[in-house]
Amino acid sequence: LRPMGENWTKGYSPMFKYEWAPTYDALTRYAGCTDGSPFDGVLMEYVNPVTNGPVMQTLGASMQMLRPGEHTKAHRHTGSGLYHVAKGSGHSIINGRRYDWQEHDIFCVPSWAWHEHANGSDREDACLFCLSDLPVMRALGLYREQAFGDNGGLQPLL
């Protein structure tokens, strides 16, 4: 929902807090009607309800769901991501190195680093919150993305 008649002029969202329960509900409903992305699973971006843009002018926020047993294909893009594991456990492969994670862990994917994520459970979904600098990359016209073309889209481990 977008507030009407508001005169919000600050460069960040007036919501300040995006709660887990409505976010997880939205992800679950969206997962029911999409195949998702082969690179990100089911991904939704948080938005500033006044501008319909990112939550801050230079920082974006998103939540992605990895369905049970899902392992995404590798890709890379300009822009860095700081991930917080909101639910579940699994691992990510970043530039050929495996990093195991579980709920409450935090990890970083640097700009232009190959990355893929895998849910460690075959029964429960896993959710990753990401804070990124993608809005500034897009605003500057510097955003680029590339899929990993070899090995069925999966990185070999170093």
N, C-alpha and C positions, 0 to 999 in steps of 0.2 A: 504494500500500500504506500502511496506517495502523499505526503501532507500537502494540502492545498492552502493557498493564501499565506504560506509561511514566507518570511523575509530573512532566510538564512543566508548569510554572506560569507561565512567562514569556509576555509578550504578543506574541511573534513565533514564527515557525516554527522548529523545531529543525533543519530541514534546512540552513539558511544558504546553500546553493548548489543551484540548480536547473540542471542541465546541459543544454547545447544538444542533444546527440544524442538523448536520450530525449524531449525536448520536440518536436523536429522530427519524430521518428518518430511520436509521438502525433498531431501535427497532420496528417501525411500520411495516417495510418490513418483519422482522423476525416473528413478531406476525401473519402476514398473512400466514405463512407456518408452524407454530408449535402450538401444544397444550400448550407448555410451561411446567413448572414444577409445580406440585401440592403444592410445598413448597415455590416457589419464583416467580411464574408467568413467564413472559418473561424476562429472565436475560441474560445480555451480560457483559463480562469483558473487561475493557480497557487493552490494551497491549502496551508494549514497542516495537515499530516496528523494532528495531535492534535485539532484543533477542527473540521476540515472547513470552516473559514472562511477569510478572507483571510490572506495571509502575515504581515501585521501588523494590529493592531487598527484603525489609521487609514489604512493604505496597502494598496492592492491591486496585483496584478501580473497581466498577461495577455500572451499571444502570439497574434497573428493572422496568418493566411496569406491572401494575395491570390493567387488562381490566375492563370495566364498570361492577360494581357489584361483581368483583372477591374478594374472601376471601380465602387466602391460608391456607393450613394445617400447623399445628405447627410442628416444629422440633428444634433441638438444635445441636450446633457444637462447637468444640474448636475454639477459635479465636473470637475476639470482632469486632463489627461493629459500626461505627459512620455514621448515616443516615442524609441526607439532602433531604427534600421534594422538588423535582424539579418541580413537576406539580401535581395539584389536591389536594384532601383532603381525609381523611379516618381515620383509627385507626390501632394501633398495640396492640396485647396482648402479654405482656412480663412477663413470670413467673406468669401468672394468673391475671395480672393487666392490665386494659385497658388504653391506652394513645392515645388521639385524636391528629391528626396532620393536618396541612394545608400547602400550599405552603410556602416555606422559613423556615419552622420549622426544628429543628435539634433534634435528639434523639439518644440514645445509646442502643445497645443490647450487654450486657456483655457476655463473654465467657461462654459456656455451659448453657445459659439461653434459656428456651423454648420461641419461638416467632412465631407469625403469623401476617400477614398484611391483611387489608381489605380496598378496595377502597370504599369510601363513596358515589360515584355517580353511577347511573345506565345508564348514557349517555356518560360520559367522562372518559378517562383513567387517571391513576395516575402514577407518576414516582418517584422512590426513588433512589438517588445516595448513594452509600455506600463506605466508606473508611475503609478497614479492615486490620488486621494483619494475614490474612490467608496464605500469601506466607511464612511467617516465620514458621507457624505451619506445613505447608506442607514440607518445607525444613528440619525441625527437625524430621520429621516422627511422629508428634504429632496430626495430623488432624484426628478427629473422627466426625461422624455425626449420629444422631439418630432421627427417626420419632416418633412423639407422637402417641401412639398406641390406646388410649382410645377415647371415645366420637366422633367417626368419624374423628379423627385427630384434633379436636378443643379443646382448653383448657377450663376448667370451670373457670369462673371468681371468684376471691377471694372476 
